[in-house]
Amino acid sequence: MPDKLNALLERLKAHQRTLILAMAEYDGLPAGSALRQVAELENVIAAVEAVAAEEAERARSAPASAPRRIGG
């Protein structure tokens, strides 16, 4: 899962960067819709980073080779 989360994070950051660089090409303020899209991406990026951190913590705290219980 960490690889998939990292791949998603990189795609989101790349898309956000593309939008920002496109906005920088024009004089004046960017359209509100473009600003909202960048802001929404920032929120999603933060959420993915939080989930990735939680998953990493879960992997660190889980016993490496815990025996599996069979039966009761």
The first five atom37 places (N, CA, C, CB, O) and aatype in JSON, in Angstrom:
{
  "aatype": [12, 14, 3, 11, 10, 2, 0, 10, 10, 6, 1, 10, 11, 0, 8, 5, 1, 16, 10, 9, 10, 0, 12, 0, 6, 18, 3, 7, 10, 14, 0, 7, 15, 0, 10, 1, 5, 19, 0, 6, 10, 6, 2, 19, 9, 0, 0, 19, 6, 0, 19, 0, 0, 6, 6, 0, 6, 1, 0, 1, 15, 0, 14, 0, 15, 0, 14, 1, 1, 9, 7, 7],
  "atom_mask": [
    [1, 1, 1, 1, 1],
    [1, 1, 1, 1, 1],
    [1, 1, 1, 1, 1],
    [1, 1, 1, 1, 1],
    [1, 1, 1, 1, 1],
    [1, 1, 1, 1, 1],
    [1, 1, 1, 1, 1],
    [1, 1, 1, 1, 1],
    [1, 1, 1, 1, 1],
    [1, 1, 1, 1, 1],
    [1, 1, 1, 1, 1],
    [1, 1, 1, 1, 1],
    [1, 1, 1, 1, 1],
    [1, 1, 1, 1, 1],
    [1, 1, 1, 1, 1],
    [1, 1, 1, 1, 1],
    [1, 1, 1, 1, 1],
    [1, 1, 1, 1, 1],
    [1, 1, 1, 1, 1],
    [1, 1, 1, 1, 1],
    [1, 1, 1, 1, 1],
    [1, 1, 1, 1, 1],
    [1, 1, 1, 1, 1],
    [1, 1, 1, 1, 1],
    [1, 1, 1, 1, 1],
    [1, 1, 1, 1, 1],
    [1, 1, 1, 1, 1],
    [1, 1, 1, 0, 1],
    [1, 1, 1, 1, 1],
    [1, 1, 1, 1, 1],
    [1, 1, 1, 1, 1],
    [1, 1, 1, 0, 1],
    [1, 1, 1, 1, 1],
    [1, 1, 1, 1, 1],
    [1, 1, 1, 1, 1],
    [1, 1, 1, 1, 1],
    [1, 1, 1, 1, 1],
    [1, 1, 1, 1, 1],
    [1, 1, 1, 1, 1],
    [1, 1, 1, 1, 1],
    [1, 1, 1, 1, 1],
    [1, 1, 1, 1, 1],
    [1, 1, 1, 1, 1],
    [1, 1, 1, 1, 1],
    [1, 1, 1, 1, 1],
    [1, 1, 1, 1, 1],
    [1, 1, 1, 1, 1],
    [1, 1, 1, 1, 1],
    [1, 1, 1, 1, 1],
    [1, 1, 1, 1, 1],
    [1, 1, 1, 1, 1],
    [1, 1, 1, 1, 1],
    [1, 1, 1, 1, 1],
    [1, 1, 1, 1, 1],
    [1, 1, 1, 1, 1],
    [1, 1, 1, 1, 1],
    [1, 1, 1, 1, 1],
    [1, 1, 1, 1, 1],
    [1, 1, 1, 1, 1],
    [1, 1, 1, 1, 1],
    [1, 1, 1, 1, 1],
    [1, 1, 1, 1, 1],
    [1, 1, 1, 1, 1],
    [1, 1, 1, 1, 1],
    [1, 1, 1, 1, 1],
    [1, 1, 1, 1, 1],
    [1, 1, 1, 1, 1],
    [1, 1, 1, 1, 1],
    [1, 1, 1, 1, 1],
    [1, 1, 1, 1, 1],
    [1, 1, 1, 0, 1],
    [1, 1, 1, 0, 1]
  ],
  "atom_positions": [
    [[0.81, -1.21, 0.0], [0.0, 0.0, 0.0], [0.85, 1.26, 0.0], [-0.92, 0.0, 1.19], [0.47, 2.24, -0.65]],
    [[1.97, 1.28, 0.71], [2.76, 2.53, 0.69], [3.16, 2.95, -0.72], [4.02, 2.35, 1.54], [3.19, 4.15, -1.02]],
    [[3.46, 1.99, -1.57], [3.85, 2.34, -2.94], [2.7, 2.99, -3.69], [4.32, 1.1, -3.7], [2.9, 3.96, -4.43]],
    [[1.5, 2.47, -3.49], [0.33, 3.05, -4.17], [0.02, 4.44, -3.63], [-0.9, 2.14, -4.01], [-0.32, 5.34, -4.4]],
    [[0.15, 4.62, -2.32], [-0.08, 5.94, -1.74], [0.96, 6.94, -2.22], [-0.07, 5.87, -0.21], [0.63, 8.08, -2.54]],
    [[2.21, 6.52, -2.28], [3.27, 7.4, -2.77], [3.07, 7.75, -4.23], [4.64, 6.76, -2.58], [3.31, 8.89, -4.64]],
    [[2.63, 6.79, -5.02], [2.38, 7.06, -6.44], [1.23, 8.06, -6.6], [2.06, 5.75, -7.19], [1.31, 8.97, -7.42]],
    [[0.17, 7.88, -5.8], [-0.95, 8.82, -5.84], [-0.49, 10.21, -5.42], [-2.09, 8.34, -4.92], [-0.85, 11.2, -6.05]],
    [[0.31, 10.27, -4.38], [0.82, 11.55, -3.89], [1.63, 12.25, -4.97], [1.67, 11.33, -2.63], [1.48, 13.46, -5.16]],
    [[2.48, 11.53, -5.65], [3.29, 12.14, -6.71], [2.42, 12.63, -7.86], [4.31, 11.13, -7.23], [2.7, 13.69, -8.43]],
    [[1.37, 11.88, -8.22], [0.48, 12.33, -9.3], [-0.26, 13.61, -8.9], [-0.54, 11.22, -9.65], [-0.38, 14.53, -9.7]],
    [[-0.73, 13.65, -7.66], [-1.45, 14.83, -7.19], [-0.54, 16.06, -7.17], [-2.03, 14.59, -5.81], [-0.94, 17.14, -7.61]],
    [[0.67, 15.89, -6.66], [1.62, 17.0, -6.61], [2.0, 17.47, -8.01], [2.88, 16.59, -5.83], [2.13, 18.67, -8.24]],
    [[2.18, 16.55, -8.91], [2.54, 16.91, -10.29], [1.4, 17.7, -10.94], [2.86, 15.64, -11.12], [1.64, 18.68, -11.64]],
    [[0.18, 17.26, -10.72], [-0.97, 17.97, -11.3], [-1.1, 19.37, -10.7], [-2.27, 17.17, -11.07], [-1.36, 20.33, -11.42]],
    [[-0.92, 19.47, -9.39], [-0.98, 20.77, -8.74], [0.11, 21.69, -9.28], [-0.84, 20.62, -7.21], [-0.15, 22.87, -9.55]],
    [[1.29, 21.17, -9.44], [2.41, 21.96, -9.97], [2.11, 22.45, -11.38], [3.71, 21.14, -9.95], [2.39, 23.6, -11.73]],
    [[1.55, 21.57, -12.2], [1.2, 21.94, -13.57], [0.2, 23.09, -13.58], [0.62, 20.73, -14.33], [0.33, 24.03, -14.36]],
    [[-0.8, 23.01, -12.71], [-1.79, 24.09, -12.63], [-1.15, 25.4, -12.2], [-2.91, 23.72, -11.66], [-1.44, 26.45, -12.78]],
    [[-0.29, 25.34, -11.2], [0.36, 26.57, -10.7], [1.25, 27.18, -11.77], [1.19, 26.26, -9.44], [1.24, 28.4, -11.96]],
    [[2.0, 26.35, -12.46], [2.88, 26.87, -13.51], [2.06, 27.46, -14.66], [3.8, 25.76, -14.04], [2.47, 28.46, -15.26]],
    [[0.93, 26.87, -14.97], [0.07, 27.41, -16.02], [-0.51, 28.76, -15.6], [-1.08, 26.42, -16.33], [-0.6, 29.68, -16.41]],
    [[-0.89, 28.88, -14.32], [-1.41, 30.16, -13.84], [-0.33, 31.24, -13.87], [-1.95, 30.01, -12.42], [-0.64, 32.42, -14.08]],
    [[0.91, 30.86, -13.65], [2.0, 31.83, -13.61], [2.3, 32.42, -14.99], [3.27, 31.17, -13.05], [2.95, 33.46, -15.09]],
    [[1.83, 31.79, -16.03], [2.08, 32.26, -17.39], [1.32, 33.54, -17.72], [1.71, 31.18, -18.38], [1.69, 34.25, -18.66]],
    [[0.29, 33.85, -16.98], [-0.57, 34.99, -17.3], [-0.43, 36.09, -16.26], [-2.04, 34.54, -17.4], [-0.22, 35.82, -15.07]],
    [[-0.54, 37.32, -16.72], [-0.54, 38.47, -15.81], [-1.89, 38.52, -15.09], [-0.26, 39.8, -16.57], [-2.9, 38.03, -15.6]],
    [[-1.89, 39.09, -13.94], [-3.14, 39.24, -13.2], [-3.42, 38.02, -12.34], [0.0, 0.0, 0.0], [-2.64, 37.07, -12.29]],
    [[-4.55, 38.08, -11.68], [-4.94, 36.99, -10.8], [-5.52, 35.83, -11.6], [-5.95, 37.47, -9.76], [-6.22, 36.04, -12.59]],
    [[-5.23, 34.62, -11.18], [-5.83, 33.46, -11.84], [-7.33, 33.4, -11.56], [-5.15, 32.16, -11.36], [-7.82, 34.02, -10.62]],
    [[-8.02, 32.67, -12.37], [-9.46, 32.49, -12.18], [-9.72, 31.81, -10.84], [-10.06, 31.66, -13.34], [-8.92, 31.0, -10.37]],
    [[-10.84, 32.15, -10.25], [-11.21, 31.56, -8.97], [-11.3, 30.04, -9.04], [0.0, 0.0, 0.0], [-10.94, 29.35, -8.09]],
    [[-11.78, 29.53, -10.16], [-11.91, 28.08, -10.31], [-10.53, 27.4, -10.28], [-12.65, 27.73, -11.61], [-10.38, 26.32, -9.72]],
    [[-9.54, 28.05, -10.89], [-8.18, 27.49, -10.87], [-7.6, 27.54, -9.46], [-7.27, 28.26, -11.85], [-6.94, 26.6, -9.03]],
    [[-7.86, 28.63, -8.75], [-7.39, 28.74, -7.37], [-8.04, 27.68, -6.49], [-7.67, 30.14, -6.82], [-7.38, 27.08, -5.64]],
    [[-9.34, 27.46, -6.69], [-10.04, 26.44, -5.9], [-9.5, 25.05, -6.18], [-11.55, 26.48, -6.18], [-9.37, 24.23, -5.28]],
    [[-9.18, 24.8, -7.45], [-8.65, 23.49, -7.82], [-7.3, 23.24, -7.14], [-8.5, 23.37, -9.35], [-7.04, 22.14, -6.65]],
    [[-6.45, 24.25, -7.1], [-5.15, 24.13, -6.43], [-5.36, 23.91, -4.94], [-4.28, 25.39, -6.68], [-4.69, 23.09, -4.32]],
    [[-6.3, 24.66, -4.35], [-6.57, 24.52, -2.92], [-7.14, 23.14, -2.59], [-7.55, 25.61, -2.45], [-6.76, 22.53, -1.59]],
    [[-8.03, 22.65, -3.43], [-8.6, 21.31, -3.22], [-7.51, 20.25, -3.33], [-9.71, 21.03, -4.24], [-7.48, 19.31, -2.55]],
    [[-6.62, 20.41, -4.3], [-5.51, 19.46, -4.42], [-4.64, 19.5, -3.17], [-4.67, 19.77, -5.67], [-4.16, 18.46, -2.72]],
    [[-4.42, 20.68, -2.62], [-3.61, 20.8, -1.4], [-4.25, 20.03, -0.25], [-3.44, 22.28, -1.01], [-3.56, 19.37, 0.52]],
    [[-5.57, 20.12, -0.14], [-6.28, 19.37, 0.89], [-6.17, 17.86, 0.68], [-7.74, 19.78, 0.93], [-5.96, 17.11, 1.63]],
    [[-6.3, 17.43, -0.55], [-6.2, 16.0, -0.85], [-4.77, 15.51, -0.59], [-6.62, 15.71, -2.31], [-4.57, 14.42, -0.06]],
    [[-3.78, 16.31, -0.97], [-2.38, 15.95, -0.73], [-2.15, 15.78, 0.76], [-1.43, 17.04, -1.32], [-1.51, 14.81, 1.19]],
    [[-2.66, 16.7, 1.56], [-2.5, 16.6, 3.02], [-3.18, 15.34, 3.56], [-3.08, 17.84, 3.72], [-2.64, 14.68, 4.44]],
    [[-4.34, 15.02, 3.03], [-5.06, 13.82, 3.47], [-4.29, 12.55, 3.11], [-6.46, 13.78, 2.86], [-4.18, 11.64, 3.93]],
    [[-3.76, 12.5, 1.91], [-2.98, 11.32, 1.49], [-1.72, 11.19, 2.33], [-2.61, 11.4, -0.02], [-1.35, 10.09, 2.73]],
    [[-1.07, 12.3, 2.61], [0.12, 12.26, 3.47], [-0.23, 11.75, 4.87], [0.76, 13.66, 3.57], [0.53, 11.0, 5.46]],
    [[-1.39, 12.16, 5.39], [-1.82, 11.7, 6.71], [-2.08, 10.2, 6.71], [-3.07, 12.46, 7.16], [-1.68, 9.5, 7.63]],
    [[-2.75, 9.72, 5.68], [-3.03, 8.28, 5.58], [-1.72, 7.51, 5.43], [-3.97, 7.98, 4.39], [-1.56, 6.45, 6.04]],
    [[-0.81, 8.01, 4.64], [0.49, 7.35, 4.46], [1.24, 7.28, 5.79], [1.35, 8.09, 3.4], [1.86, 6.27, 6.1]],
    [[1.19, 8.37, 6.56], [1.85, 8.37, 7.87], [1.2, 7.37, 8.81], [1.82, 9.78, 8.49], [1.89, 6.67, 9.54]],
    [[-0.13, 7.3, 8.79], [-0.84, 6.32, 9.62], [-0.47, 4.9, 9.24], [-2.35, 6.53, 9.5], [-0.25, 4.05, 10.1]],
    [[-0.42, 4.65, 7.95], [-0.06, 3.3, 7.48], [1.37, 2.94, 7.87], [-0.23, 3.21, 5.95], [1.65, 1.81, 8.25]],
    [[2.27, 3.9, 7.77], [3.66, 3.65, 8.15], [3.76, 3.36, 9.64], [4.55, 4.86, 7.77], [4.5, 2.47, 10.05]],
    [[3.01, 4.12, 10.45], [3.01, 3.89, 11.9], [2.42, 2.52, 12.22], [2.22, 4.99, 12.62], [2.93, 1.8, 13.08]],
    [[1.36, 2.16, 11.54], [0.73, 0.85, 11.74], [1.71, -0.27, 11.4], [-0.54, 0.73, 10.9], [1.79, -1.27, 12.11]],
    [[2.44, -0.1, 10.31], [3.41, -1.12, 9.9], [4.54, -1.23, 10.92], [3.99, -0.8, 8.5], [5.03, -2.32, 11.2]],
    [[4.97, -0.09, 11.49], [6.05, -0.11, 12.5], [5.6, -0.74, 13.8], [6.55, 1.3, 12.77], [6.38, -1.43, 14.46]],
    [[4.35, -0.53, 14.17], [3.88, -1.01, 15.47], [3.37, -2.45, 15.42], [2.81, -0.11, 15.99], [3.21, -3.08, 16.47]],
    [[3.11, -2.96, 14.24], [2.63, -4.34, 14.12], [3.79, -5.29, 14.37], [2.0, -4.6, 12.72], [4.91, -5.05, 13.91]],
    [[3.54, -6.37, 15.09], [4.6, -7.36, 15.29], [5.07, -7.91, 13.95], [4.12, -8.52, 16.2], [4.26, -8.2, 13.06]],
    [[6.37, -8.05, 13.82], [6.95, -8.48, 12.54], [6.47, -9.87, 12.14], [8.47, -8.47, 12.63], [6.13, -10.11, 10.98]],
    [[6.45, -10.77, 13.08], [6.05, -12.13, 12.74], [5.15, -12.69, 13.83], [7.29, -13.04, 12.53], [5.48, -13.68, 14.49]],
    [[4.02, -12.05, 14.01], [3.1, -12.5, 15.04], [2.49, -13.84, 14.63], [2.0, -11.46, 15.27], [2.08, -14.01, 13.49]],
    [[2.44, -14.76, 15.56], [1.83, -16.06, 15.22], [0.33, -15.9, 14.98], [2.09, -17.1, 16.36], [-0.33, -15.1, 15.65]],
    [[-0.18, -16.64, 14.04], [-1.59, -16.58, 13.74], [-2.3, -17.6, 14.6], [-1.85, -16.84, 12.24], [-1.86, -18.74, 14.72]],
    [[-3.41, -17.18, 15.18], [-4.19, -18.09, 16.01], [-5.14, -18.86, 15.11], [-4.97, -17.32, 17.11], [-5.83, -18.3, 14.26]],
    [[-5.16, -20.14, 15.33], [-6.08, -21.0, 14.57], [-7.01, -21.65, 15.59], [-5.3, -22.1, 13.71], [-6.56, -22.22, 16.58]],
    [[-8.27, -21.55, 15.32], [-9.22, -22.15, 16.26], [-9.51, -21.22, 17.41], [0.0, 0.0, 0.0], [-9.41, -20.0, 17.25]],
    [[-9.87, -21.75, 18.55], [-10.25, -20.88, 19.64], [-9.63, -21.31, 20.86], [0.0, 0.0, 0.0], [-9.84, -20.69, 21.91]]
  ]
}
